[in-house]
Structure formats: structure tokens, C-alpha cells
Amino acid sequence: MRLSEWRKSKGWPQAAVAERLGLSSKSQISGYETGALTPTVEIAIAIDRLTDGAVRVADLRPDLQDVRVIHSAAAEAGVAL
């Protein structure tokens, strides 16, 4: 799923996503959504966690196809990944 689709499905403005990710500007979110900016590894992982895997690291950074993020629900359930 694309970041913009996920964000709109939640009814969140870009500023809300930026705030939750600790970013200073909603323009960064716009850049990630349009592909004009590439998120850092840390931000890509944070987006994956924020969206509970709906927007995967590989969706944002194809060069990180093998990165898997452990989500809190799986960790709390003791699921081995």
C-alpha cells in the first residue's frame, strides 16, 4: 500500500503523520508520497511500524527488500519472526 493511501484511509493530514514520525515538516511526507524524497532507513522503518505493516519498508525503499520489521502485536504475542 502507498503511504498516501494509508494516510487518507485514516483521515490524517500530512502534518499528523510528520508529527508522529518526529519530522519537522509535512513537506517531507509529501515528498515520500510522491517519490520526490527517499526516506532514511530509520524513517522507512518508523513508517512501517506506524502503519502496522500496511506500508512496508520495501514499499518505500526497494533497495531494502529483505528488511522485516517486528510489529508490537507480534512481539506481545511472543511470535517468533
Stockholm file with secondary structure:
# STOCKHOLM 1.0

chainA/1-81         MRLSEWRKSKGWPQAAVAERLGLSSKSQISGYETGALTPTVEIAIAIDRLTDGAVRVADLRPDLQDVRVIHSAAAEAGVAL
#=GR chainA/1-81 SS CCHHHHHHHHTCCHHHHHHHHTCSCHHHHHHHHHTSSCCCHHHHHHHHHHTTTSSCHHHHCGGGTTCCCCCHHHHHTTCCC
#=GC SS_cons        CCHHHHHHHHTCCHHHHHHHHTCSCHHHHHHHHHTSSCCCHHHHHHHHHHTTTSSCHHHHCGGGTTCCCCCHHHHHTTCCC
//
